[in-house]
Amino acid sequence: MVTHDPHNAEECGGVSPSERSLAGRLMAELSWANTKDRSARTAPARAARDQTFLDQADGDPVRAAHLRKAHFTRMALKSAQSRRRTREARLAGDAA
């Protein structure tokens, strides 16, 4: 088992935002490394998300499925738009 001390300043006490980000990633990786059943660990979150869609659909599982698909399609659209804006900004920077 991989162990870590979240209070260890050398591991988590980064001063800059990038060091704090790296420390957080380190802790997340160690946490997942110590997780034997990844599916069981995330099951409560998946159940809560599914219940949210069901609640929005007034208990209708068919409508809930469509709401779920719409949610993930909206996220995919936003991701594509963000990638396009990033690509355009990079190309504009290269042209300058």
Buried (B, 14 or more C-beta within 10 A) or exposed (E): EEEBEEEEEEBBEBEEEEEEEBBEEBBEEBEEEEEEEEEEEEEEEEEEEBEBBBEBBEEEEEBBBEBBEEBEEEEEEEEEEEEEEEEEEEEEEEEE
